Amino acid sequence: MTEKETGFQARLRSREQVLVVEVAPPKGGDPIPLRSAAKRYQGKVHAISVSDNRHGICMASIAAGAILASEGMEPIVHVLTRDRNRIALIADCLGAQALGVRNILCTSGTHQTLPGCSQARNVFDMDSTQLIEAIAHLGNNGSMFFGERFEPAGPFCLGAVAAPFADPAELQLIRLAKKVNAGAEFLITQPVYDLDRFRTWWGQVTKRSIHEKSAILASIQPLLHAGSAKAYAESRPTPGVPRSLLDRLSSAGNAEAERAAGIDIAVETIKQVSALKGLAGFQICADGDEGAVLEILERSGLEVR
């Protein structure tokens, strides 16, 4: 099967700045929140990234992506190896293809105890790199997978997660290169808070020319409340959120001021990260506060061209 590249894929290849927002599917079957998000972000971003059960059980990311597509927005759906074996993963990708969803972010996902589903069992039949490789082969005009031929299937535009703040750094860079070699055309980083650490990581990425083989988007996730920011920082390994940022939020005075400070920090981060040569763009996620996302886009000068 021959299909033209996705609009998002064409944008990546153009080497022009890419703007993405991330949303979580609703915790239920109502499509209205997704339709509203599509209208709100229309003309302001190039794609909407859809998480996959990150914060507990919610609508399937592929279904959510199809709803966004029906509203004229290009979706990037997350597919987690945590919850599915290889049979289910490939079946989901074939379903995505049937629904016209071909931008897929392959990730392992957080441990199920974090989103509050501690009774669920991990699967991890494949890791994210193996999933990228499997889907890439699947999309090669009916390539074989597990002894069977699937035609038509794909082609897909595949992405992966980059971990600038995980240790050991050298091992993470090796894993990142493997994801790119497996077929990842774009990489979305974990949220950027520690600018010094991110700059150091970026120097190693560019030294290895990884950014020339796969478009890298920096993830911006504003910390809008002092209490939740502290809990977030404590749940992650260091280095994560610098103490100076937490102090800035906690000293803001009230909830409204904390939110304003969080938006200020996000805008400042974007302006500093934008100076890094070779960065493909940004993904912004504010956990349901779409007003904050729109303000960050406007104040940082990020716009669709």
C-alpha positions as a Markdown table, in Angstrom:
| # | Residue | x | y | z |
|---|---|---|---|---|
| 1 | Met | 0.0 | 0.0 | 0.0 |
| 2 | Thr | 1.3 | 3.4 | -0.9 |
| 3 | Glu | 0.1 | 6.5 | 1.0 |
| 4 | Lys | 1.5 | 9.9 | 1.0 |
| 5 | Glu | 3.2 | 11.1 | 4.2 |
| 6 | Thr | 1.1 | 12.6 | 7.0 |
| 7 | Gly | 0.9 | 16.4 | 7.3 |
| 8 | Phe | 2.9 | 16.2 | 10.5 |
| 9 | Gln | 5.5 | 14.1 | 8.8 |
| 10 | Ala | 5.8 | 16.7 | 6.0 |
| 11 | Arg | 6.2 | 19.4 | 8.6 |
| 12 | Leu | 9.1 | 17.5 | 10.2 |
| 13 | Arg | 10.8 | 17.0 | 6.8 |
| 14 | Ser | 10.5 | 20.7 | 6.0 |
| 15 | Arg | 12.8 | 21.5 | 9.0 |
| 16 | Glu | 10.4 | 24.4 | 9.9 |
| 17 | Gln | 9.4 | 24.8 | 13.6 |
| 18 | Val | 6.9 | 22.2 | 14.8 |
| 19 | Leu | 4.3 | 23.0 | 17.5 |
| 20 | Val | 2.4 | 20.3 | 19.3 |
| 21 | Val | 0.1 | 20.3 | 22.3 |
| 22 | Glu | -0.6 | 17.2 | 24.4 |
| 23 | Val | -4.1 | 16.4 | 25.8 |
| 24 | Ala | -5.4 | 13.5 | 27.9 |
| 25 | Pro | -8.5 | 11.7 | 26.6 |
| 26 | Pro | -11.6 | 12.2 | 28.8 |
| 27 | Lys | -12.3 | 9.7 | 31.6 |
| 28 | Gly | -15.4 | 8.5 | 30.0 |
| 29 | Gly | -17.0 | 8.1 | 26.5 |
| 30 | Asp | -18.0 | 11.7 | 25.9 |
| 31 | Pro | -16.2 | 13.1 | 22.8 |
| 32 | Ile | -17.2 | 16.7 | 23.5 |
| 33 | Pro | -14.0 | 17.6 | 25.4 |
| 34 | Leu | -11.9 | 16.4 | 22.5 |
| 35 | Arg | -14.0 | 18.3 | 19.9 |
| 36 | Ser | -13.7 | 21.4 | 22.1 |
| 37 | Ala | -10.0 | 21.0 | 22.3 |
| 38 | Ala | -9.7 | 20.6 | 18.5 |
| 39 | Lys | -11.6 | 23.9 | 18.0 |
| 40 | Arg | -9.6 | 25.7 | 20.6 |
| 41 | Tyr | -6.2 | 24.7 | 19.1 |
| 42 | Gln | -7.2 | 24.9 | 15.4 |
| 43 | Gly | -4.7 | 27.1 | 13.6 |
| 44 | Lys | -2.5 | 27.4 | 16.7 |
| 45 | Val | -0.5 | 24.1 | 16.5 |
| 46 | His | 0.4 | 21.6 | 13.9 |
| 47 | Ala | -0.7 | 18.5 | 15.8 |
| 48 | Ile | -2.4 | 17.3 | 19.0 |
| 49 | Ser | -0.6 | 14.6 | 21.0 |
| 50 | Val | -2.9 | 12.2 | 22.8 |
| 51 | Ser | -1.7 | 10.4 | 25.9 |
| 52 | Asp | -2.5 | 6.7 | 26.6 |
| 53 | Asn | -3.8 | 6.0 | 30.1 |
| 54 | Arg | -1.1 | 8.1 | 31.7 |
| 55 | His | -3.3 | 9.3 | 34.6 |
| 56 | Gly | -5.5 | 6.2 | 35.0 |
| 57 | Ile | -8.1 | 4.6 | 32.8 |
| 58 | Cys | -9.6 | 6.8 | 30.2 |
| 59 | Met | -10.8 | 6.8 | 26.6 |
| 60 | Ala | -8.5 | 4.9 | 24.2 |
| 61 | Ser | -5.9 | 7.2 | 22.7 |
| 62 | Ile | -6.5 | 5.8 | 19.1 |
| 63 | Ala | -10.2 | 6.5 | 19.4 |
| 64 | Ala | -9.5 | 10.0 | 20.8 |
| 65 | Gly | -7.1 | 10.6 | 17.9 |
| 66 | Ala | -9.7 | 9.6 | 15.4 |
| 67 | Ile | -12.2 | 12.1 | 17.0 |
| 68 | Leu | -9.6 | 14.9 | 16.7 |
| 69 | Ala | -8.9 | 14.0 | 13.1 |
| 70 | Ser | -12.6 | 14.2 | 12.3 |
| 71 | Glu | -12.5 | 17.8 | 13.7 |
| 72 | Gly | -9.7 | 18.7 | 11.3 |
| 73 | Met | -6.7 | 18.4 | 13.7 |
| 74 | Glu | -3.8 | 16.0 | 13.1 |
| 75 | Pro | -3.4 | 13.6 | 16.0 |
| 76 | Ile | -0.3 | 11.9 | 17.4 |
| 77 | Val | -1.4 | 8.9 | 19.4 |
| 78 | His | 0.6 | 7.4 | 22.2 |
| 79 | Val | 0.9 | 3.6 | 22.3 |
| 80 | Leu | 2.2 | 2.1 | 25.6 |
| 81 | Thr | 3.9 | -1.3 | 25.9 |
| 82 | Arg | 3.0 | -1.3 | 29.6 |
| 83 | Asp | -0.6 | -2.4 | 29.0 |
| 84 | Arg | -0.5 | -4.7 | 25.9 |
| 85 | Asn | 1.4 | -7.6 | 24.5 |
| 86 | Arg | 2.7 | -7.6 | 20.9 |
| 87 | Ile | -0.5 | -9.0 | 19.5 |
| 88 | Ala | -2.6 | -6.2 | 20.9 |
| 89 | Leu | 0.0 | -3.6 | 20.0 |
| 90 | Ile | 0.0 | -4.6 | 16.3 |
| 91 | Ala | -3.8 | -4.9 | 16.3 |
| 92 | Asp | -4.1 | -1.4 | 17.6 |
| 93 | Cys | -1.8 | 0.0 | 15.0 |
| 94 | Leu | -3.8 | -1.7 | 12.2 |
| 95 | Gly | -6.9 | -0.2 | 13.8 |
| 96 | Ala | -5.3 | 3.2 | 13.8 |
| 97 | Gln | -4.4 | 2.8 | 10.1 |
| 98 | Ala | -8.0 | 2.0 | 9.3 |
| 99 | Leu | -9.1 | 5.2 | 11.2 |
| 100 | Gly | -6.6 | 7.3 | 9.3 |
| 101 | Val | -4.3 | 7.8 | 12.3 |
| 102 | Arg | -0.7 | 7.2 | 11.3 |
| 103 | Asn | 1.4 | 9.4 | 13.7 |
| 104 | Ile | 2.3 | 7.1 | 16.6 |
| 105 | Leu | 4.5 | 7.9 | 19.7 |
| 106 | Cys | 5.9 | 4.6 | 21.0 |
| 107 | Thr | 6.6 | 4.6 | 24.7 |
| 108 | Ser | 6.9 | 2.2 | 27.7 |
| 109 | Gly | 4.7 | 4.3 | 29.9 |
| 110 | Thr | 4.9 | 5.0 | 33.7 |
| 111 | His | 4.5 | 2.2 | 36.2 |
| 112 | Gln | 0.8 | 1.4 | 36.7 |
| 113 | Thr | 1.0 | 2.3 | 40.4 |
| 114 | Leu | 1.6 | 6.0 | 39.5 |
| 115 | Pro | -1.8 | 6.6 | 37.7 |
| 116 | Gly | -3.6 | 4.8 | 40.5 |
| 117 | Cys | -4.2 | 1.3 | 39.0 |
| 118 | Ser | -2.0 | -0.7 | 41.4 |
| 119 | Gln | -4.0 | -3.9 | 40.9 |
| 120 | Ala | -3.3 | -4.0 | 37.2 |
| 121 | Arg | -0.4 | -6.1 | 35.9 |
| 122 | Asn | 2.4 | -4.9 | 33.8 |
| 123 | Val | 2.9 | -6.5 | 30.3 |
| 124 | Phe | 6.0 | -5.1 | 28.7 |
| 125 | Asp | 6.1 | -7.9 | 26.2 |
| 126 | Met | 8.1 | -5.5 | 24.0 |
| 127 | Asp | 10.1 | -2.4 | 24.9 |
| 128 | Ser | 9.5 | 0.9 | 23.1 |
| 129 | Thr | 12.4 | 0.4 | 20.7 |
| 130 | Gln | 11.2 | -3.1 | 19.7 |
| 131 | Leu | 7.7 | -1.6 | 19.1 |
| 132 | Ile | 9.1 | 1.1 | 16.8 |
| 133 | Glu | 11.0 | -1.5 | 14.8 |
| 134 | Ala | 7.9 | -3.7 | 14.6 |
| 135 | Ile | 5.6 | -1.0 | 13.4 |
| 136 | Ala | 8.2 | 0.4 | 10.9 |
| 137 | His | 8.5 | -3.1 | 9.4 |
| 138 | Leu | 4.7 | -3.4 | 9.4 |
| 139 | Gly | 4.4 | -0.3 | 7.4 |
| 140 | Asn | 6.7 | -1.4 | 4.6 |
| 141 | Asn | 4.0 | -2.4 | 2.2 |
| 142 | Gly | 2.7 | -5.4 | 4.0 |
| 143 | Ser | 5.9 | -6.6 | 5.7 |
| 144 | Met | 5.9 | -9.8 | 7.7 |
| 145 | Phe | 5.4 | -9.7 | 11.4 |
| 146 | Phe | 5.3 | -12.8 | 13.7 |
| 147 | Gly | 5.0 | -15.1 | 10.7 |
| 148 | Glu | 2.1 | -13.3 | 9.1 |
| 149 | Arg | 1.8 | -10.8 | 6.3 |
| 150 | Phe | -0.4 | -7.7 | 6.8 |
| 151 | Glu | -1.4 | -5.8 | 3.8 |
| 152 | Pro | -2.3 | -2.9 | 3.6 |
| 153 | Ala | -0.6 | -1.6 | 6.7 |
| 154 | Gly | 1.0 | 1.8 | 7.1 |
| 155 | Pro | 3.1 | 3.7 | 6.4 |
| 156 | Phe | 3.4 | 5.3 | 9.8 |
| 157 | Cys | 5.2 | 8.3 | 11.2 |
| 158 | Leu | 6.8 | 7.0 | 14.4 |
| 159 | Gly | 8.1 | 8.8 | 17.4 |
| 160 | Ala | 9.6 | 8.1 | 20.8 |
| 161 | Val | 10.4 | 9.7 | 24.1 |
| 162 | Ala | 13.8 | 11.2 | 24.9 |
| 163 | Ala | 15.1 | 11.3 | 28.5 |
| 164 | Pro | 17.5 | 14.2 | 28.9 |
| 165 | Phe | 17.5 | 13.9 | 32.7 |
| 166 | Ala | 17.8 | 10.2 | 33.3 |
| 167 | Asp | 21.0 | 8.6 | 34.5 |
| 168 | Pro | 23.4 | 7.3 | 33.4 |
| 169 | Ala | 23.5 | 9.8 | 30.6 |
| 170 | Glu | 25.7 | 7.8 | 28.3 |
| 171 | Leu | 23.3 | 4.8 | 28.4 |
| 172 | Gln | 20.3 | 7.1 | 27.7 |
| 173 | Leu | 22.1 | 8.4 | 24.6 |
| 174 | Ile | 22.8 | 4.9 | 23.4 |
| 175 | Arg | 19.1 | 4.0 | 23.9 |
| 176 | Leu | 18.0 | 7.2 | 22.0 |
| 177 | Ala | 20.2 | 6.3 | 19.1 |
| 178 | Lys | 18.7 | 2.8 | 19.0 |
| 179 | Lys | 15.2 | 4.3 | 18.8 |
| 180 | Val | 16.2 | 6.5 | 15.9 |
| 181 | Asn | 17.9 | 3.6 | 14.1 |
| 182 | Ala | 14.7 | 1.5 | 14.6 |
| 183 | Gly | 12.6 | 4.1 | 12.8 |
| 184 | Ala | 11.7 | 7.0 | 15.1 |
| 185 | Glu | 11.3 | 10.1 | 12.9 |
| 186 | Phe | 10.6 | 12.4 | 15.9 |
| 187 | Leu | 11.5 | 12.5 | 19.5 |
| 188 | Ile | 9.7 | 14.3 | 22.3 |
| 189 | Thr | 11.7 | 15.0 | 25.4 |
| 190 | Gln | 10.6 | 14.7 | 29.0 |
| 191 | Pro | 9.4 | 18.0 | 30.5 |
| 192 | Val | 12.3 | 20.6 | 30.6 |
| 193 | Tyr | 12.9 | 22.3 | 33.9 |
| 194 | Asp | 16.6 | 22.0 | 34.5 |
| 195 | Leu | 18.1 | 24.2 | 31.7 |
| 196 | Asp | 21.7 | 23.5 | 32.6 |
| 197 | Arg | 21.2 | 19.8 | 32.4 |
| 198 | Phe | 19.2 | 20.1 | 29.2 |
| 199 | Arg | 21.9 | 22.2 | 27.5 |
| 200 | Thr | 24.5 | 19.6 | 28.5 |
| 201 | Trp | 22.4 | 16.8 | 27.0 |
| 202 | Trp | 21.7 | 18.8 | 23.9 |
| 203 | Gly | 25.5 | 19.2 | 23.4 |
| 204 | Gln | 25.9 | 15.4 | 23.5 |
| 205 | Val | 22.9 | 14.9 | 21.1 |
| 206 | Thr | 24.3 | 17.3 | 18.5 |
| 207 | Lys | 27.8 | 15.9 | 18.9 |
| 208 | Arg | 26.3 | 12.5 | 17.8 |
| 209 | Ser | 24.1 | 14.2 | 15.1 |
| 210 | Ile | 21.0 | 12.6 | 16.5 |
| 211 | His | 19.0 | 15.7 | 15.9 |
| 212 | Glu | 19.8 | 15.5 | 12.2 |
| 213 | Lys | 18.4 | 12.0 | 11.9 |
| 214 | Ser | 15.2 | 12.6 | 14.0 |
| 215 | Ala | 13.3 | 15.8 | 14.8 |
| 216 | Ile | 13.5 | 16.6 | 18.5 |
| 217 | Leu | 10.8 | 18.5 | 20.2 |
| 218 | Ala | 11.3 | 19.9 | 23.7 |
| 219 | Ser | 8.4 | 19.2 | 26.1 |
| 220 | Ile | 7.1 | 22.1 | 28.2 |
| 221 | Gln | 4.9 | 21.3 | 31.1 |
| 222 | Pro | 4.1 | 24.3 | 33.2 |
| 223 | Leu | 4.0 | 23.9 | 37.0 |
| 224 | Leu | 0.9 | 25.8 | 37.9 |
| 225 | His | 0.4 | 25.0 | 41.6 |
| 226 | Ala | 3.1 | 25.0 | 44.3 |
| 227 | Gly | 1.8 | 21.9 | 46.1 |
| 228 | Ser | 1.4 | 19.7 | 42.9 |
| 229 | Ala | 4.8 | 21.0 | 41.7 |
| 230 | Lys | 6.4 | 19.8 | 44.9 |
| 231 | Ala | 4.7 | 16.4 | 44.7 |
| 232 | Tyr | 5.7 | 16.1 | 41.0 |
| 233 | Ala | 9.3 | 16.9 | 41.9 |
| 234 | Glu | 9.4 | 14.4 | 44.7 |
| 235 | Ser | 8.1 | 11.6 | 42.6 |
| 236 | Arg | 10.9 | 12.0 | 40.0 |
| 237 | Pro | 14.6 | 11.1 | 40.4 |
| 238 | Thr | 17.0 | 14.0 | 40.6 |
| 239 | Pro | 18.0 | 16.1 | 38.8 |
| 240 | Gly | 14.5 | 17.1 | 38.0 |
| 241 | Val | 12.8 | 20.3 | 39.0 |
| 242 | Pro | 15.4 | 22.8 | 40.4 |
| 243 | Arg | 14.7 | 24.0 | 43.9 |
| 244 | Ser | 14.7 | 27.6 | 42.7 |
| 245 | Leu | 11.6 | 27.0 | 40.6 |
| 246 | Leu | 9.8 | 25.3 | 43.5 |
| 247 | Asp | 10.7 | 28.3 | 45.8 |
| 248 | Arg | 9.5 | 30.8 | 43.2 |
| 249 | Leu | 6.1 | 29.1 | 43.0 |
| 250 | Ser | 5.7 | 28.7 | 46.8 |
| 251 | Ser | 6.5 | 32.3 | 47.4 |
| 252 | Ala | 4.0 | 33.6 | 44.9 |
| 253 | Gly | 1.4 | 34.1 | 47.6 |
| 254 | Asn | -1.9 | 32.5 | 46.3 |
| 255 | Ala | -3.2 | 30.0 | 43.8 |
| 256 | Glu | -3.7 | 32.7 | 41.1 |
| 257 | Ala | -0.2 | 34.0 | 41.5 |
| 258 | Glu | 1.3 | 30.5 | 41.5 |
| 259 | Arg | -0.4 | 29.8 | 38.2 |
| 260 | Ala | 0.9 | 33.1 | 36.8 |
| 261 | Ala | 4.4 | 32.3 | 38.0 |
| 262 | Gly | 4.2 | 28.9 | 36.4 |
| 263 | Ile | 3.3 | 30.4 | 33.1 |
| 264 | Asp | 6.1 | 32.9 | 33.4 |
| 265 | Ile | 8.6 | 30.1 | 34.0 |
| 266 | Ala | 7.3 | 28.1 | 31.0 |
| 267 | Val | 7.6 | 31.2 | 28.7 |
| 268 | Glu | 11.1 | 31.9 | 30.0 |
| 269 | Thr | 12.1 | 28.2 | 29.4 |
| 270 | Ile | 10.9 | 28.3 | 25.8 |
| 271 | Lys | 12.8 | 31.5 | 25.0 |
| 272 | Gln | 16.0 | 30.0 | 26.4 |
| 273 | Val | 15.6 | 26.6 | 24.8 |
| 274 | Ser | 14.7 | 28.2 | 21.4 |
| 275 | Ala | 18.3 | 29.4 | 21.2 |
| 276 | Leu | 19.6 | 25.9 | 20.9 |
| 277 | Lys | 20.5 | 25.3 | 17.2 |
| 278 | Gly | 18.8 | 22.3 | 15.6 |
| 279 | Leu | 15.8 | 22.0 | 17.9 |
| 280 | Ala | 12.8 | 21.1 | 15.8 |
| 281 | Gly | 10.1 | 22.6 | 18.0 |
| 282 | Phe | 8.0 | 22.2 | 21.2 |
| 283 | Gln | 5.3 | 20.2 | 22.8 |
| 284 | Ile | 3.2 | 21.9 | 25.5 |
| 285 | Cys | 1.1 | 20.2 | 28.0 |
| 286 | Ala | -0.7 | 21.8 | 31.0 |
| 287 | Asp | -2.9 | 18.9 | 32.2 |
| 288 | Gly | -6.2 | 20.2 | 31.2 |
| 289 | Asp | -5.5 | 24.0 | 31.6 |
| 290 | Glu | -5.9 | 24.9 | 28.0 |
| 291 | Gly | -6.0 | 28.6 | 28.8 |
| 292 | Ala | -2.5 | 28.3 | 30.2 |
| 293 | Val | -1.3 | 26.5 | 27.0 |
| 294 | Leu | -2.8 | 29.3 | 24.8 |
| 295 | Glu | -1.2 | 32.0 | 26.9 |
| 296 | Ile | 2.2 | 30.3 | 26.7 |
| 297 | Leu | 1.9 | 30.0 | 23.0 |
| 298 | Glu | 1.0 | 33.6 | 22.6 |
| 299 | Arg | 3.5 | 35.1 | 25.0 |
| 300 | Ser | 6.4 | 33.0 | 23.8 |
| 301 | Gly | 5.7 | 34.0 | 20.2 |
| 302 | Leu | 5.1 | 30.5 | 19.0 |
| 303 | Glu | 2.7 | 30.4 | 16.1 |
| 304 | Val | 1.8 | 28.2 | 13.1 |
| 305 | Arg | 3.3 | 29.4 | 9.9 |
